[in-house]
């Protein structure tokens, strides 16, 4: 397998599919172009499984980068085409491979506008390929190209295919302005790193960061420069996750996008920011991150608690799930910052390992549950002629029991019910954070309580009680097989990973053990 450029195939096959779909039927997609788009989107999960099961593929016991591809690219700038895969990257590639095709099919099930333009699958495949590039690139120049290229298809997917054109346009511009603004600060930070080190390779920069050489080189320019450069990179990543208070673009973008796009944004694009914290900020700036960790933990805790309260106050179901995403991803950031706070200490290895393992599980599990919930709300919106208020329904369980059951599984997964996938990640995060910063862990449990309140309120008002007038008037029916299909992979994995989370954890546990050792050995 070493002779096969598997990682390049993972990234560029969706882009090839986008080109072929665009050429096949330029104006309006037919059955062939739609099926072709799904096949090219499915290529990600096929390649990822091949990397796991075929001889010479990914070895979870090896903690370094695997299946690497390195080629000279821009010699004058010391820029290389460099790709690599480890347990963290593989988990996110698997998540993208699951969500990509299901979200593409979901778009055609619940958003009629996406069926009327061949541009939708083209943009979606471009977005999928760019996201995969972010998870696999190991040189900042290449990584930043994929990071920025993901913005433009997402912008047009929101702007052109949102149900309310005016609101969708505002949300799309807000999304791209916020993200590009953060990216500008990050680009400045890496320009300074290149000027002082002459390299943009993540591994080389991590080595310089770990031994203190990087800080010394930046300090030669001026005493404040290590903090300034760190702050620029931090800001670019914080906007993407988003970290409170840089989250204000997210609710509108997720709410106004078509359901399939919302599924991909919450499941995949938001993970790009958390991935950047782990892959870039933490290895390159360990001392600066440790110094800033107490303040960053306060912001992450605010995201946990205030995100949950904001979700509880929403009447729009899509905005409720959007704020819930802020809440759930803030758990990941709280764990990462708590780990950074104890860097160099050897007495917290068990807590550090638990927090890091829980973060990776939470990233994957949140992607499944949030995407499923966005799809369910999209189905409600489609069947009700655009209604998605929490008070617009009632008694749906009586007229659509299958729909109620599947949505209930996704909701209880998001809530963290034991036996479903959401529990393992949250439990490990709280176990780890309690061992590292017990008062923060105690305060974060308020977010768990409020999450249970607003999700159970959603469950009660939409699916239980007397059948609502809107439900009677619309003559709602239960889901068809075609409507159930996009939910099947996520629902099945919710049960599998709830019962045997080690199926996924085995891919990254050795990597987490190596991270734990390296954190405790930092000066």
ABEGO torsion letter per residue (X at the ends): XAABBAAAAAAAAAAAAAAAAAAABAABBBAAAAAAAAAAAAAAAAAAAAAAABBGBBBAABABBBGBBBBBABAAAGBBBBBBBBAAAAAAAAAAAAAAAAAAAAAAAABAAAAABAAAAAAAAAAAAAAAAAAABABAAAAAAAAAAAAAAAAAAAAAABABAAAAAAAAAAAAAAAAAAAAAAAAAAAAAAAAAGBABAAAAAAAAAAGAAAAAAAAAEAAAAAAAAAAAAAAAAAAOBBOAAAAAAAAAAAABBAAAAAAAAAAAAAAAAAAAAAAAAAABAAAAAAAAAAAAAAAAAAAAAAAAAAAABABAAAAAAAAAAAAAAAAAAAAAAAAAABGBAAAAAAAAAAAAAAAAAAAAAAAAAAAAAAAAAAAAAAAGGBABAAABEGAAAABAAAAAAAAAAAAAAAGBBGBAAAAAAAAAAAAAAAABAAAAAAAAAAAAAAAAAAAAAAAAAABEBBBAAAAAAGBBBBBAAAAAAAAAAAAAAAAAAABAAAAAAAAAAAAAAAAAAAAABX
